[in-house]
Amino acid sequence: MTSAGRDPGSTGPAAELSEELRRMALLLETAAVLDLRAQRTTDPRQVAVLRRRAEQRRQEAGRLREHLAACGRALPPRAPRTAASAP
């Protein structure tokens, strides 16, 4: 018998990886939505709060990606391109 609320087919490393990737995607999507809301509002205080929250979500997604990369489950983030390295 399985515990309530758990899908019996969603156990193990594959399900855990899937959940972590979903969480990372959700954090990045939420950050994008917060940025859009910040662009549309005219209240400077609200703009600051929305941008700060968006940045928090991006940082959390970055930490999750670093964790996944350290475990060999994701590629490490790309280094930012500079003018010298651009084609």
CYANA upper distance limits for C-alpha pairs under 8 A (distance plus 0.5 A):
  2 THR  CA      6 ARG  CA      7.45
  2 THR  CA      8 PRO  CA      7.11
  6 ARG  CA     10 SER  CA      8.08
  7 ASP  CA     11 THR  CA      8.25
 10 SER  CA     15 ALA  CA      5.69
 11 THR  CA     15 ALA  CA      6.07
 11 THR  CA     16 GLU  CA      7.72
 12 GLY  CA     16 GLU  CA      6.80
 13 PRO  CA     17 LEU  CA      6.51
 14 ALA  CA     18 SER  CA      6.62
 15 ALA  CA     19 GLU  CA      6.64
 16 GLU  CA     20 GLU  CA      6.71
 17 LEU  CA     21 LEU  CA      6.64
 17 LEU  CA     73 ARG  CA      8.05
 18 SER  CA     22 ARG  CA      6.62
 19 GLU  CA     23 ARG  CA      6.63
 20 GLU  CA     24 MET  CA      6.67
 20 GLU  CA     64 LEU  CA      8.06
 21 LEU  CA     25 ALA  CA      6.66
 22 ARG  CA     26 LEU  CA      6.60
 23 ARG  CA     27 LEU  CA      6.67
 23 ARG  CA     61 ALA  CA      8.42
 24 MET  CA     28 LEU  CA      6.84
 24 MET  CA     61 ALA  CA      5.48
 24 MET  CA     64 LEU  CA      7.16
 24 MET  CA     65 ARG  CA      7.80
 25 ALA  CA     29 GLU  CA      6.58
 25 ALA  CA     61 ALA  CA      8.23
 26 LEU  CA     30 THR  CA      6.48
 27 LEU  CA     31 ALA  CA      6.68
 27 LEU  CA     57 ARG  CA      5.80
 27 LEU  CA     58 ARG  CA      7.14
 27 LEU  CA     60 GLU  CA      7.93
 27 LEU  CA     61 ALA  CA      6.39
 28 LEU  CA     32 ALA  CA      6.82
 28 LEU  CA     57 ARG  CA      7.07
 28 LEU  CA     58 ARG  CA      6.39
 28 LEU  CA     61 ALA  CA      7.06
 29 GLU  CA     33 VAL  CA      6.82
 30 THR  CA     34 LEU  CA      6.65
 30 THR  CA     54 ALA  CA      7.64
 30 THR  CA     57 ARG  CA      7.72
 31 ALA  CA     35 ASP  CA      6.69
 31 ALA  CA     53 ARG  CA      7.83
 31 ALA  CA     54 ALA  CA      4.60
 31 ALA  CA     55 GLU  CA      7.34
 31 ALA  CA     57 ARG  CA      6.18
 31 ALA  CA     58 ARG  CA      6.80
 32 ALA  CA     36 LEU  CA      6.80
 32 ALA  CA     54 ALA  CA      7.52
 33 VAL  CA     37 ARG  CA      6.74
 34 LEU  CA     38 ALA  CA      6.65
 34 LEU  CA     50 LEU  CA      6.09
 34 LEU  CA     51 ARG  CA      7.23
 34 LEU  CA     53 ARG  CA      7.77
 34 LEU  CA     54 ALA  CA      6.03
 35 ASP  CA     39 GLN  CA      6.80
 35 ASP  CA     50 LEU  CA      7.19
 35 ASP  CA     51 ARG  CA      6.45
 35 ASP  CA     54 ALA  CA      6.78
 36 LEU  CA     40 ARG  CA      6.93
 37 ARG  CA     41 THR  CA      6.80
 37 ARG  CA     47 VAL  CA      8.47
 37 ARG  CA     50 LEU  CA      7.74
 38 ALA  CA     46 GLN  CA      7.70
 38 ALA  CA     47 VAL  CA      5.17
 38 ALA  CA     48 ALA  CA      8.21
 38 ALA  CA     50 LEU  CA      6.11
 38 ALA  CA     51 ARG  CA      6.90
 39 GLN  CA     47 VAL  CA      7.87
 41 THR  CA     46 GLN  CA      7.81
 41 THR  CA     47 VAL  CA      7.07
 42 THR  CA     46 GLN  CA      8.47
 42 THR  CA     47 VAL  CA      7.93
 43 ASP  CA     47 VAL  CA      6.73
 44 PRO  CA     48 ALA  CA      6.77
 45 ARG  CA     49 VAL  CA      6.85
 46 GLN  CA     50 LEU  CA      6.55
 47 VAL  CA     51 ARG  CA      6.59
 48 ALA  CA     52 ARG  CA      6.54
 49 VAL  CA     53 ARG  CA      6.65
 50 LEU  CA     54 ALA  CA      6.63
 51 ARG  CA     55 GLU  CA      6.64
 52 ARG  CA     56 GLN  CA      6.72
 53 ARG  CA     57 ARG  CA      6.85
 54 ALA  CA     58 ARG  CA      6.83
 55 GLU  CA     59 GLN  CA      6.61
 56 GLN  CA     60 GLU  CA      6.67
 57 ARG  CA     61 ALA  CA      6.61
 58 ARG  CA     62 GLY  CA      6.55
 59 GLN  CA     63 ARG  CA      6.69
 60 GLU  CA     64 LEU  CA      6.72
 61 ALA  CA     65 ARG  CA      6.60
 62 GLY  CA     66 GLU  CA      6.62
 63 ARG  CA     67 HIS  CA      6.70
 64 LEU  CA     68 LEU  CA      6.71
 65 ARG  CA     69 ALA  CA      6.52
 65 ARG  CA     74 ALA  CA      7.26
 65 ARG  CA     75 LEU  CA      8.48
 65 ARG  CA     76 PRO  CA      7.66
 65 ARG  CA     77 PRO  CA      8.11
 66 GLU  CA     70 ALA  CA      6.55
 66 GLU  CA     76 PRO  CA      6.89
 66 GLU  CA     77 PRO  CA      8.12
 67 HIS  CA     71 CYS  CA      6.87
 68 LEU  CA     72 GLY  CA      6.76
 68 LEU  CA     73 ARG  CA      5.43
 68 LEU  CA     74 ALA  CA      5.75
 68 LEU  CA     75 LEU  CA      8.47
 69 ALA  CA     73 ARG  CA      5.90
 69 ALA  CA     74 ALA  CA      4.92
 69 ALA  CA     75 LEU  CA      5.91
 69 ALA  CA     76 PRO  CA      5.84
 70 ALA  CA     74 ALA  CA      8.47
 81 ARG  CA     85 SER  CA      6.69
 81 ARG  CA     86 ALA  CA      7.03
 82 THR  CA     86 ALA  CA      6.75
